[in-house]
Amino acid sequence: MPPVLRRLWRFLTMHIDGILLSAVLLLMFTGLLVLLSASNGSYMRVSGQLMNMLVALGVMWVFANIPPHYLMRLALPLFVLGCSLLIGVALFGEIANGARRWLHIGVTRIQPSELMKIAVPLMLAWYFNRNEASLKLRNYVLAALMLAFPVALIARQPDLGTALLITASGCYVIFLAGLSWRVIATLAVVGLGSLPFLWSALHDYQRQRILTLLDPTGDPLGTGYHTIQSTIAVGSGGLLGKGWMNGTQTHLDFIPERTTDFVFAVYAEEFGLLGNAVLLMLFLFLIARAMIITANAPTLFARLLAGAITLTFFTYAFVNMGMVAGILPVVGVPLPLISYGGTSLVSICLGFGILMSINTHKKLVQT
Protein backbone atom coordinates (compact mmCIF):
# COMPACT_ATOMS: atom_id res chain seq x y z
CA MET A 1 0.00 0.00 0.00
CA PRO A 2 1.40 3.45 -0.91
CA PRO A 3 2.46 5.62 2.08
CA VAL A 4 -0.26 8.20 1.37
CA LEU A 5 -3.00 5.57 1.43
CA ARG A 6 -1.47 4.00 4.53
CA ARG A 7 -1.57 7.33 6.36
CA LEU A 8 -5.14 7.93 5.20
CA TRP A 9 -6.18 4.48 6.43
CA ARG A 10 -4.58 5.13 9.83
CA PHE A 11 -6.36 8.47 10.05
CA LEU A 12 -9.75 6.97 9.21
CA THR A 13 -9.40 4.03 11.62
CA MET A 14 -7.47 5.68 14.45
CA HIS A 15 -10.38 5.86 16.90
CA ILE A 16 -12.58 3.13 15.43
CA ASP A 17 -13.23 -0.05 17.38
CA GLY A 18 -12.98 -2.79 14.76
CA ILE A 19 -15.03 -5.36 16.67
CA LEU A 20 -17.91 -2.97 17.31
CA LEU A 21 -17.83 -1.67 13.73
CA SER A 22 -17.90 -5.23 12.32
CA ALA A 23 -21.05 -6.06 14.29
CA VAL A 24 -22.70 -2.80 13.20
CA LEU A 25 -21.89 -3.44 9.53
CA LEU A 26 -23.18 -7.02 9.67
CA LEU A 27 -26.49 -5.84 11.11
CA MET A 28 -26.71 -3.05 8.53
CA PHE A 29 -26.08 -5.52 5.71
CA THR A 30 -28.80 -7.78 7.12
CA GLY A 31 -31.11 -4.78 7.21
CA LEU A 32 -30.50 -4.06 3.52
CA LEU A 33 -31.30 -7.68 2.57
CA VAL A 34 -34.53 -7.66 4.56
CA LEU A 35 -35.48 -4.22 3.25
CA LEU A 36 -35.09 -5.39 -0.36
CA SER A 37 -37.62 -8.14 0.31
CA ALA A 38 -39.92 -6.02 2.49
CA SER A 39 -40.09 -3.29 -0.17
CA ASN A 40 -40.89 -5.84 -2.93
CA GLY A 41 -37.51 -5.40 -4.58
CA SER A 42 -37.50 -1.58 -4.54
CA TYR A 43 -33.87 -0.67 -5.26
CA MET A 44 -34.79 2.99 -4.80
CA ARG A 45 -35.81 2.30 -1.20
CA VAL A 46 -32.66 0.25 -0.62
CA SER A 47 -30.42 2.93 -2.13
CA GLY A 48 -32.11 5.52 0.08
CA GLN A 49 -31.38 3.41 3.16
CA LEU A 50 -27.80 2.90 1.97
CA MET A 51 -27.38 6.67 1.89
CA ASN A 52 -28.83 6.86 5.41
CA MET A 53 -26.27 4.28 6.51
CA LEU A 54 -23.37 6.20 4.98
CA VAL A 55 -24.49 9.37 6.76
CA ALA A 56 -24.89 7.45 10.03
CA LEU A 57 -21.42 5.90 9.69
CA GLY A 58 -20.00 9.38 9.01
CA VAL A 59 -21.64 10.68 12.20
CA MET A 60 -20.27 7.68 14.09
CA TRP A 61 -16.74 8.43 12.83
CA VAL A 62 -17.03 12.10 13.83
CA PHE A 63 -18.12 11.30 17.40
CA ALA A 64 -15.54 8.51 17.70
CA ASN A 65 -12.90 11.20 17.21
CA ILE A 66 -14.30 13.58 19.84
CA PRO A 67 -12.61 12.93 23.22
CA PRO A 68 -15.04 12.21 26.11
CA HIS A 69 -14.05 15.36 28.03
CA TYR A 70 -15.27 17.46 25.10
CA LEU A 71 -18.56 15.56 25.14
CA MET A 72 -18.82 16.36 28.85
CA ARG A 73 -18.61 20.08 28.03
CA LEU A 74 -21.48 19.69 25.55
CA ALA A 75 -23.81 18.02 28.08
CA LEU A 76 -25.40 21.08 29.70
CA PRO A 77 -25.81 23.28 26.57
CA LEU A 78 -27.16 20.32 24.58
CA PHE A 79 -29.70 19.51 27.30
CA VAL A 80 -30.82 23.14 27.58
CA LEU A 81 -31.11 23.38 23.78
CA GLY A 82 -33.15 20.19 23.61
CA CYS A 83 -35.55 21.29 26.36
CA SER A 84 -35.95 24.70 24.69
CA LEU A 85 -36.81 23.02 21.40
CA LEU A 86 -39.34 20.77 23.14
CA ILE A 87 -40.99 23.84 24.65
CA GLY A 88 -41.00 25.32 21.14
CA VAL A 89 -42.75 22.18 19.86
CA ALA A 90 -45.39 22.48 22.60
CA LEU A 91 -46.04 26.13 21.66
CA PHE A 92 -45.47 26.28 17.90
CA GLY A 93 -45.01 22.70 16.68
CA GLU A 94 -46.63 21.29 13.57
CA ILE A 95 -49.44 18.79 14.00
CA ALA A 96 -49.28 15.62 11.91
CA ASN A 97 -51.42 12.48 12.39
CA GLY A 98 -52.89 13.93 15.57
CA ALA A 99 -49.49 14.53 17.24
CA ARG A 100 -47.45 17.70 17.70
CA ARG A 101 -43.87 16.39 17.37
CA TRP A 102 -42.18 18.53 14.73
CA LEU A 103 -40.75 22.05 14.83
CA HIS A 104 -40.17 24.09 11.67
CA ILE A 105 -36.92 26.07 11.87
CA GLY A 106 -37.04 27.89 8.54
CA VAL A 107 -35.20 25.68 6.08
CA THR A 108 -36.44 22.37 7.42
CA ARG A 109 -38.33 20.78 10.28
CA ILE A 110 -36.83 18.77 13.11
CA GLN A 111 -38.03 16.35 15.77
CA PRO A 112 -36.34 17.53 19.01
CA SER A 113 -37.27 14.36 20.90
CA GLU A 114 -34.60 12.50 18.87
CA LEU A 115 -31.95 14.89 20.22
CA MET A 116 -33.00 14.07 23.78
CA LYS A 117 -32.15 10.40 23.31
CA ILE A 118 -28.50 11.47 23.58
CA ALA A 119 -28.86 14.73 25.52
CA VAL A 120 -30.62 13.17 28.54
CA PRO A 121 -28.07 10.41 29.37
CA LEU A 122 -25.24 12.83 28.53
CA MET A 123 -26.63 15.41 30.97
CA LEU A 124 -27.27 12.92 33.77
CA ALA A 125 -23.82 11.34 33.37
CA TRP A 126 -22.26 14.84 33.55
CA TYR A 127 -24.30 15.66 36.67
CA PHE A 128 -23.34 12.50 38.56
CA ASN A 129 -19.70 12.85 37.53
CA ARG A 130 -19.72 16.44 38.82
CA ASN A 131 -21.09 15.30 42.21
CA GLU A 132 -19.23 11.98 42.39
CA ALA A 133 -17.48 12.76 45.68
CA SER A 134 -20.68 13.55 47.61
CA LEU A 135 -23.61 11.65 46.11
CA LYS A 136 -26.67 11.68 48.36
CA LEU A 137 -30.36 10.92 47.93
CA ARG A 138 -31.12 14.51 46.96
CA ASN A 139 -28.79 14.14 43.96
CA TYR A 140 -30.83 11.21 42.67
CA VAL A 141 -34.06 13.14 43.25
CA LEU A 142 -32.73 16.12 41.29
CA ALA A 143 -31.58 13.78 38.50
CA ALA A 144 -35.07 12.26 38.38
CA LEU A 145 -36.58 15.76 38.04
CA MET A 146 -34.16 16.58 35.21
CA LEU A 147 -35.32 13.40 33.50
CA ALA A 148 -39.01 13.99 34.15
CA PHE A 149 -39.12 17.45 32.54
CA PRO A 150 -38.27 16.47 28.92
CA VAL A 151 -40.13 13.15 29.25
CA ALA A 152 -43.31 14.99 30.25
CA LEU A 153 -42.99 17.33 27.26
CA ILE A 154 -42.50 14.39 24.88
CA ALA A 155 -45.37 12.35 26.37
CA ARG A 156 -47.60 15.40 25.96
CA GLN A 157 -47.00 15.51 22.16
CA PRO A 158 -48.05 12.58 22.45
CA ASP A 159 -45.13 10.25 21.68
CA LEU A 160 -45.31 7.44 24.23
CA GLY A 161 -42.68 5.23 22.56
CA THR A 162 -39.95 7.89 22.55
CA ALA A 163 -40.92 9.03 26.05
CA LEU A 164 -40.51 5.47 27.36
CA LEU A 165 -37.14 5.03 25.65
CA ILE A 166 -35.78 8.31 27.05
CA THR A 167 -37.13 7.37 30.47
CA ALA A 168 -35.30 4.06 30.21
CA SER A 169 -32.00 5.71 29.19
CA GLY A 170 -32.22 8.18 32.09
CA CYS A 171 -33.14 5.46 34.59
CA TYR A 172 -30.16 3.40 33.43
CA VAL A 173 -27.82 6.30 34.28
CA ILE A 174 -29.45 6.79 37.69
CA PHE A 175 -29.23 3.06 38.44
CA LEU A 176 -25.61 2.77 37.30
CA ALA A 177 -24.72 5.80 39.42
CA GLY A 178 -25.35 3.67 42.50
CA LEU A 179 -28.99 4.14 43.46
CA SER A 180 -29.79 2.02 46.52
CA TRP A 181 -31.74 -1.19 45.96
CA ARG A 182 -33.95 -0.19 48.90
CA VAL A 183 -34.95 2.97 47.05
CA ILE A 184 -35.51 1.00 43.84
CA ALA A 185 -37.81 -1.45 45.68
CA THR A 186 -39.75 1.46 47.23
CA LEU A 187 -40.16 3.11 43.84
CA ALA A 188 -41.36 -0.19 42.36
CA VAL A 189 -44.06 -0.50 45.03
CA VAL A 190 -45.11 3.13 44.52
CA GLY A 191 -45.16 2.59 40.76
CA LEU A 192 -47.43 -0.45 41.07
CA GLY A 193 -49.73 1.48 43.38
CA SER A 194 -50.00 4.37 40.93
CA LEU A 195 -50.99 2.20 37.95
CA PRO A 196 -54.71 3.10 38.23
CA PHE A 197 -53.85 6.82 38.10
CA LEU A 198 -51.44 6.29 35.19
CA TRP A 199 -54.13 4.35 33.34
CA SER A 200 -56.54 7.26 33.62
CA ALA A 201 -53.83 9.64 32.37
CA LEU A 202 -53.25 7.69 29.16
CA HIS A 203 -54.82 8.72 25.87
CA ASP A 204 -57.59 6.52 24.51
CA TYR A 205 -55.38 5.06 21.76
CA GLN A 206 -52.67 4.25 24.30
CA ARG A 207 -55.13 2.37 26.53
CA GLN A 208 -56.41 0.56 23.45
CA ARG A 209 -52.88 -0.64 22.62
CA ILE A 210 -52.55 -2.24 26.05
CA LEU A 211 -55.99 -3.86 25.80
CA THR A 212 -55.08 -5.13 22.33
CA LEU A 213 -51.97 -6.77 23.79
CA LEU A 214 -54.17 -8.76 26.17
CA ASP A 215 -56.65 -9.76 23.46
CA PRO A 216 -55.69 -8.81 19.87
CA THR A 217 -58.61 -10.84 18.50
CA GLY A 218 -61.05 -8.39 20.09
CA ASP A 219 -60.55 -6.07 17.11
CA PRO A 220 -58.86 -8.21 14.42
CA LEU A 221 -59.34 -5.70 11.60
CA GLY A 222 -58.55 -2.63 13.69
CA THR A 223 -56.15 -2.19 16.60
CA GLY A 224 -55.37 -5.91 16.78
CA TYR A 225 -54.46 -6.24 13.10
CA HIS A 226 -50.75 -5.40 13.49
CA THR A 227 -50.19 -7.89 16.30
CA ILE A 228 -52.18 -10.71 14.66
CA GLN A 229 -50.45 -10.43 11.28
CA SER A 230 -46.96 -10.10 12.73
CA THR A 231 -47.35 -13.14 14.99
CA ILE A 232 -48.70 -15.16 12.05
CA ALA A 233 -45.62 -14.18 10.02
CA VAL A 234 -43.20 -15.05 12.84
CA GLY A 235 -44.87 -18.42 13.46
CA SER A 236 -45.22 -19.36 9.79
CA GLY A 237 -41.45 -19.06 9.30
CA GLY A 238 -40.95 -22.39 11.07
CA LEU A 239 -37.44 -23.69 11.67
CA LEU A 240 -35.68 -22.62 8.46
CA GLY A 241 -38.05 -20.00 7.07
CA LYS A 242 -39.69 -19.66 3.67
CA GLY A 243 -36.58 -18.28 2.01
CA TRP A 244 -35.41 -14.80 1.14
CA MET A 245 -37.97 -12.88 -0.98
CA ASN A 246 -40.48 -15.74 -0.53
CA GLY A 247 -42.46 -14.59 2.50
CA THR A 248 -46.18 -14.87 1.73
CA GLN A 249 -47.33 -12.61 4.58
CA THR A 250 -44.88 -10.02 3.33
CA HIS A 251 -45.51 -10.10 -0.39
CA LEU A 252 -49.28 -10.44 -0.09
CA ASP A 253 -49.24 -7.19 1.94
CA PHE A 254 -50.55 -8.65 5.18
CA ILE A 255 -47.73 -7.26 7.34
CA PRO A 256 -48.23 -3.55 8.09
CA GLU A 257 -45.27 -1.13 8.31
CA ARG A 258 -43.08 -3.99 7.10
CA THR A 259 -40.06 -1.83 6.23
CA THR A 260 -40.01 0.02 9.55
CA ASP A 261 -41.53 -1.08 12.86
CA PHE A 262 -42.47 -4.61 11.74
CA VAL A 263 -39.42 -5.48 9.66
CA PHE A 264 -38.56 -8.25 12.15
CA ALA A 265 -41.76 -10.06 11.10
CA VAL A 266 -40.46 -10.10 7.52
CA TYR A 267 -37.08 -11.43 8.65
CA ALA A 268 -38.62 -14.10 10.91
CA GLU A 269 -40.95 -15.36 8.17
CA GLU A 270 -38.20 -15.67 5.56
CA PHE A 271 -35.31 -16.94 7.73
CA GLY A 272 -37.19 -18.87 10.42
CA LEU A 273 -36.15 -19.80 13.93
CA LEU A 274 -32.56 -20.50 12.90
CA GLY A 275 -32.25 -17.08 11.28
CA ASN A 276 -33.75 -15.48 14.39
CA ALA A 277 -31.12 -17.19 16.51
CA VAL A 278 -28.33 -15.86 14.28
CA LEU A 279 -29.77 -12.33 14.44
CA LEU A 280 -30.09 -12.52 18.22
CA MET A 281 -26.47 -13.68 18.46
CA LEU A 282 -25.37 -10.69 16.40
CA PHE A 283 -27.26 -8.31 18.67
CA LEU A 284 -25.89 -10.01 21.79
CA PHE A 285 -22.34 -9.90 20.39
CA LEU A 286 -22.64 -6.17 19.78
CA ILE A 287 -24.13 -5.57 23.23
CA ALA A 288 -21.43 -7.70 24.88
CA ARG A 289 -18.69 -5.69 23.16
CA ALA A 290 -20.35 -2.46 24.26
CA MET A 291 -20.57 -3.74 27.86
CA ILE A 292 -16.84 -4.57 27.81
CA ILE A 293 -16.15 -0.97 26.72
CA THR A 294 -18.42 0.22 29.54
CA ALA A 295 -16.62 -1.90 32.15
CA ASN A 296 -13.21 -0.60 31.04
CA ALA A 297 -14.22 3.08 30.88
CA PRO A 298 -11.76 5.22 32.90
CA THR A 299 -14.14 7.77 34.49
CA LEU A 300 -17.57 7.75 36.10
CA PHE A 301 -18.90 10.00 33.31
CA ALA A 302 -17.67 7.59 30.64
CA ARG A 303 -19.02 4.51 32.44
CA LEU A 304 -22.47 6.01 32.99
CA LEU A 305 -22.75 7.30 29.43
CA ALA A 306 -21.47 4.07 27.84
CA GLY A 307 -23.73 1.94 30.04
CA ALA A 308 -26.79 4.04 29.20
CA ILE A 309 -26.07 3.88 25.45
CA THR A 310 -25.59 0.10 25.58
CA LEU A 311 -28.67 -0.64 27.66
CA THR A 312 -30.81 1.74 25.60
CA PHE A 313 -29.76 -0.10 22.44
CA PHE A 314 -30.76 -3.36 24.14
CA THR A 315 -34.12 -1.80 25.04
CA TYR A 316 -34.71 -0.78 21.41
CA ALA A 317 -34.12 -4.34 20.19
CA PHE A 318 -36.05 -6.03 23.01
CA VAL A 319 -39.11 -3.77 22.73
CA ASN A 320 -39.29 -4.08 18.93
CA MET A 321 -38.96 -7.87 18.91
CA GLY A 322 -41.39 -8.19 21.81
CA MET A 323 -43.86 -5.93 20.00
CA VAL A 324 -43.66 -8.00 16.81
CA ALA A 325 -43.94 -11.28 18.73
CA GLY A 326 -47.04 -10.03 20.55
CA ILE A 327 -45.66 -9.98 24.10
CA LEU A 328 -45.40 -6.16 24.31
CA PRO A 329 -47.81 -3.42 23.17
CA VAL A 330 -47.26 -1.68 19.83
CA VAL A 331 -45.36 1.53 20.63
CA GLY A 332 -43.70 2.39 17.32
CA VAL A 333 -40.08 1.48 18.10
CA PRO A 334 -37.88 0.50 15.11
CA LEU A 335 -35.52 -2.47 15.15
CA PRO A 336 -32.09 -0.82 15.51
CA LEU A 337 -29.81 -0.99 12.43
CA ILE A 338 -32.41 -3.09 10.59
CA SER A 339 -35.53 -0.95 10.14
CA TYR A 340 -35.75 1.61 7.35
CA GLY A 341 -35.25 5.21 8.44
CA GLY A 342 -32.52 7.79 8.79
CA THR A 343 -33.19 9.60 12.08
CA SER A 344 -33.08 6.59 14.41
CA LEU A 345 -30.13 5.12 12.48
CA VAL A 346 -28.10 8.31 12.92
CA SER A 347 -28.91 8.56 16.64
CA ILE A 348 -27.92 4.91 17.21
CA CYS A 349 -24.63 5.26 15.29
CA LEU A 350 -23.93 8.50 17.14
CA GLY A 351 -24.15 6.50 20.35
CA PHE A 352 -21.78 3.86 19.00
CA GLY A 353 -19.38 6.63 17.99
CA ILE A 354 -19.38 7.81 21.61
CA LEU A 355 -18.65 4.24 22.75
CA MET A 356 -15.67 4.09 20.37
CA SER A 357 -14.43 7.44 21.66
CA ILE A 358 -14.63 6.21 25.25
CA ASN A 359 -12.74 3.03 24.33
CA THR A 360 -9.97 4.59 22.24
CA HIS A 361 -9.36 7.78 24.25
CA LYS A 362 -9.17 6.13 27.67
CA LYS A 363 -5.36 6.17 27.78
CA LEU A 364 -5.35 9.88 27.09
CA VAL A 365 -7.89 10.44 29.87
CA GLN A 366 -5.90 8.40 32.38
CA THR A 367 -2.68 10.29 31.77
N, C-alpha and C positions, 0 to 999 in steps of 0.2 A: 504494500500500500504506500503511495507517495506520502512524503512528510506532511504536506498540506492537508490531505484527507485524514491522516492519522491525528493531526492536531484538532481538526474539526470534529472527528469522532469522539475524541477525549472531551472536548468542550460540550458536546451534546449529551454525553452520558456521564458527566462528572458527578452529578448529584442524583442520578437515577438508580433506583433499586431494581436490579435486573429480575429478581424473583417476583416481586410485586408487579412489575410491568408485564412479565410473561403471563401471569394469571389474568391480568386485565385484558391483554390482547386476545387471549384464548376465549374469554367470555364475550368480548366484542365480536370476534369472528363467528362465534356461535349465534350471536344476536343477528348478524347479517344473514346467515343461512336461514334462520327461522323467519326473519322478516321477508325474505324473498318468497317463501311459501305462503306466509300469512297475507301478503299483499297480492297474491295470485300472479307472481312473477313480474311485479312492477319494478323494473330496473331504475326507474326514475325515483321511486320511494327509497330503494336501496342506496342509490347514489347520494340522495339527500341525507340519509343517515350516515353514510360514509363521510360526508363533509362535516356533519355534527361531531363524529368521532375524531376527525383530524383537529377540529377546533378544541375539543375537550382535551385531547392529548397535548396540544399546545399550551393550554391553561395549566395542565398538570406539570409540564416542564417548567413553566414560569414560576409556579409556586414551589416546586422542588428546589429551585435555586434561590429562594428567599430564606435567609436564616431565621430560625424561630424567634430570636429576640426582636427582629423587625416585625414579625407577625404580632408579637405581644404589644408593640406600640400601636398597631392598627386596631386592637380590640375595642377600646373605648369609642374612638370616632366612628368605627364601622357600626357598632351597636346603636349609637345615637342617630346615625344616618338612617339605619334600618327602621328604628322606631318612628322617626320623623316621617319617613315615606309611608309607613303603615297608617299613621295619623292622616297623612295626605290622602290615602286610599279611602279611609273612612269618611272624609269630608268631600273629596272631589273625584273619587274613583269611578271608573266606567263600569256599568252593570252589563254583564253578559251571562245568559242562561240562569238568571235569577240570583247571581252572586256578584258582589262588588269586590273584585280581586286585583284589578289592573289600574295603573296610574299612567296617564299620558303625560310625557315630559317634553313635548314639542316635536322632536323628530321621530320618536317611537313611543311605545308603551312598554312598561315593565311590570313585573309581578314581584313586589318587595318581599313577599313571604319567602321566596327562594333564597334571597340574601340572608335571611335570618337563620336558615339552616346551618350556616357557617358562623354568622355573627354571634348567635346565642352561646354555643359552646366555647367560642373564642373568648367572649366577654367573661363568662363564668370561670374559665380556666385562669384568665388574667387576674380576676378578683381573688380567687383562692390562693394563687401564687403570691399575690401582694400581701395577703394576711396569713401566710403559711406559719409564721412563728407564734401566732396567738389566735388560732381558730377556736371559736366558741359557738354555742348554739345560735347566738344572734347573727353570726356570719352566714349560717345556713338558712336562717329565716330571710335575711336580706337577699341572698342568692335566689331563694324561691320567689320572692317578690319581683326580682329582676326578670325571672323566667315568666312569671304569670302575666306581666304587662303585655309583651308582644303576643303571647299565646292568646290572650283574651281578644286582642285586636284581630288576630287571624281567624279565630273561631267565630267572631261577629260577622265576617264577610259574607256568608259562612264558608269555611274551608276546613272541615273537621279532620280530614286526612293529614294535611300539612300541620295543623295545630297539634295533633297527636304525635307526629314525628318530631317536631321541635320540642314538645314536652319531654319526649323520651330522651332526646339528645341532652337536654338540660339536666334531667334527672340522673343520667349517667354520670355527668360531671360532678353533681352533688354527692352521689353515692361513692364515686371513686375518690373524692376529697376526704372521705373518712367519716361519713355520717353514721351515727351510732345505730346498731341494729335495734335497740330499744325504741329509738325514735321512728325507725322505719316500720316496726310492728305497730306502734301507736297510730301512725299515719294510715297504715293499711286498714286498721279497725275503723278509724274515722271515715276513710274512703268508702268502705262497705256500708257504713251507716248513712252516708250521704247519697247513696245511689237513688233513692226515691226522688230526692230534690234535683239531682242531675238529670234524671229521666224527664222530669217536668220542664227542665230548661232546654232540652233538645228540640230542634225543629221537627216538624212532622215527618219529613223525608228521612231524617236521621233515625227517628224511632222506628220507621217502617223498615229500614235496613236491618236493624237488630231483630225485629220480628220475623223478617224474611229469613234470617240466618237460622232461626229456630224451626221454621216451617216454610221452606221455599215453594212448596206445592200449593200454598194458600193463594198465591197469585202467580200461576205458572206463565202467563203471557205478559205480566207486568213486572213488578219489583223482583219476583223470583226467577225471571227468565235468565238473567246473567248466571246466577249460581247453578241452576239446573243444567244449562247447556255446557258450562265449563266442567262440571263434574262428570257429565256424560262423556265429554271429550277425553278427560283424564283417564276415566275407567276403560273406555273403548280402546285405548292404546295397548292394553295388555302388557305382556312381558317385553316384547321386542318392538312394539309399535307398528304402525301401518306403512312406514317408510316416508322418507322426505318427499314433500310435495304431494303426498297421497292421502292426507287427512280428509275424511269425508265431512266431519263436522266443520272443518275449516273452509273447504272449498265449496260447500253447499250453503255457506253464509249463516250457519247456525250460531257460531261463536261471535258474540258482540265485542267490539273494541279489541279485535284480535291482534292488532299490531302494537297496541299500547298496554293497557292494564291487564288484558287476558292473553298475552302472548305465551305465557307458560302453558296454557291449555293447548295451544297449537303444538308446542314442543312435546308435551306429554303424549298427545295423540299420535304423533308421527315417530317418536323415538322410544316410547314405552317406558316401562319400569326401569329397564337397564339404562336407558338414556337419562332418565331422571336421577338415577344414582350417580352417573358420571357428572352431571351438572351440579348436583349437591356436593360432590367431592371437590369440584373446581371452586365453588363458593367457600367451602370449608378451608381449602388450601389457602385461598386469598385471605380469609379472616384470620387463620392461624399465623400467617406471615405478618399481618398487621398487628396481632397481639404480641408477637415477639418484638416488633419495633416498639410497641407501647411499653413492654416490660423493661427494655433497655434504654428508654428515654432518660436523659441526664438530669432533667429538672422537673419539678412538680407541674409547672405549666405545660411542658411537653407531654408528660404522662397523661394528664387530664384531657388535653386536647386530642391526643392520639387515641386514647381509650374511647372518648366520645365519638370520634369519627368511625372507629372500627365497629362499635356496638350499634351505632345508628345505621351503618351499612347492613349489618346483620338484621336489624329490625325491618329495613326496607324489604330484604329478600324474604324474611319469615312472614311478614304481613301479606305480601303479594301472593306467595305460594299458598298460604293459609286461606286467603280470600278466594283464589281459584279453586282450591280443593273443597271449599264449602265449610271450613271450620272457623272462619272469621268473617265478619260482615264486610260488604263491599264498601271500601273507603277511597278508591281511586288512587292507589299507590302503584307506581310502575315497578317492574322487575329490573333492578339495577344492572346496567350495562347490556341488557337484552332488549328491553322495550324500546320502541321508536320514540324519539323526542330529543330535543337538543338541550333544554334547560336543565332537566334532572341529570342528564349525562355530564354536562359541564360541572354542575355542583358536586357530583360524586367524584369526578376526576380531580377537581380542585382539592377535595379532601385527601385523595391519595397523593397528590403533589405535596401537601403539608406533611403527610406521613413520611414521604421520601426525604423531605427537608429535615425532619426531626432525626431520621436515621443517619443521614450522611453528614450533618453538621454537628453531631454530638461531640466529636473530638474538639472542635473549635469552641464549643460552649464550655467544655470542661476545663480547657486551658485558659 
